[in-house]
Amino acid sequence: MPVVSARLVTDGESPRISVRVRTAVTAGLTVSIGNLAGAGRLTVRNSSWDCVQVSRATVACTGGRGSAVLDQSGAGGVVPLVVRITDAAGRTWTETVRPR
């Protein structure tokens, strides 16, 4: 089972957040990261995954264990993230994390 953590890198009106997924899997994961309730905007600053913007507040990434640094904006500060991980067999794990 993957372990998700979120760390607040910078606080303020446009927070920067590091999201990390720890797992034994080195490839074949899809990781969807979005602001809770679709609030504001979420964009990838840099990542060990291949990521695309799928909506204003959601990014989708592929790869294995890894991390992404994300910028949040337009939500009035830090909002929780919903992280959904799907493996190659179709198993899905969803976790809501609050960056700290």
C-alpha positions in Angstrom: 0.0 0.0 0.0 1.5 3.4 -1.0 2.2 5.9 1.8 1.4 9.6 0.9 2.9 12.6 2.7 2.5 16.3 2.0 4.9 19.0 3.4 4.4 22.7 3.3 7.5 24.2 1.6 6.4 27.8 1.7 3.2 29.3 3.3 1.2 32.4 2.4 -1.2 33.4 -0.3 0.4 31.0 -2.9 1.7 28.0 -0.9 4.2 25.6 -2.3 3.7 22.0 -1.3 5.9 18.8 -1.7 3.9 15.6 -2.2 5.7 12.3 -1.8 4.5 8.8 -2.6 6.5 5.9 -1.0 5.9 2.5 -2.3 7.9 -0.5 -3.5 6.5 0.0 -7.0 9.0 1.7 -9.4 6.7 2.1 -12.4 3.1 1.8 -13.6 1.4 4.1 -11.1 -1.0 6.9 -12.0 -1.1 9.6 -9.3 -3.9 12.2 -9.4 -3.4 15.2 -7.1 -6.1 17.8 -6.7 -7.2 20.6 -4.4 -10.0 19.5 -2.1 -13.4 20.5 -3.6 -11.6 21.9 -6.6 -10.7 25.1 -4.9 -8.2 27.5 -6.5 -5.5 26.4 -8.8 -2.8 23.7 -8.5 0.2 23.6 -10.8 3.3 21.4 -10.9 6.6 23.3 -10.3 8.8 20.2 -10.7 8.4 16.4 -10.3 10.1 13.1 -10.6 6.9 11.9 -12.4 5.6 12.8 -15.9 2.7 15.2 -15.1 0.0 16.9 -17.0 -2.6 19.6 -16.0 -6.1 17.9 -16.3 -8.1 20.8 -14.8 -7.6 24.1 -13.0 -7.1 22.4 -9.6 -5.9 18.8 -10.6 -2.7 17.3 -12.1 -2.2 13.7 -13.2 1.2 12.1 -13.0 2.6 8.7 -14.0 5.6 6.7 -12.8 6.5 4.9 -9.6 7.5 6.1 -6.2 8.4 9.7 -6.3 7.4 13.3 -5.5 6.2 16.5 -6.9 6.5 20.2 -5.8 3.2 22.0 -6.4 2.1 25.6 -6.3 -1.4 26.3 -4.9 -3.1 29.7 -5.7 -6.4 31.4 -5.6 -7.7 29.4 -2.6 -6.9 31.9 0.1 -4.1 29.9 1.6 -3.3 26.2 2.1 -6.1 23.8 1.3 -6.0 19.9 1.7 -5.1 17.8 -1.3 -6.8 14.7 -2.5 -4.3 12.1 -3.8 -5.5 9.2 -5.8 -3.1 6.4 -6.7 -3.9 3.7 -9.2 -1.5 0.8 -9.9 -1.2 -1.2 -13.1 -3.6 -3.9 -11.8 -6.3 -1.2 -11.3 -6.2 -1.1 -7.5 -6.8 2.5 -6.3 -6.0 4.2 -3.0 -7.3 7.6 -2.1 -6.1 9.8 0.7 -6.8 13.4 1.7 -3.7 15.1 3.1 -3.2 18.4 4.8 0.2 19.9 4.1 2.1 20.7 7.3 
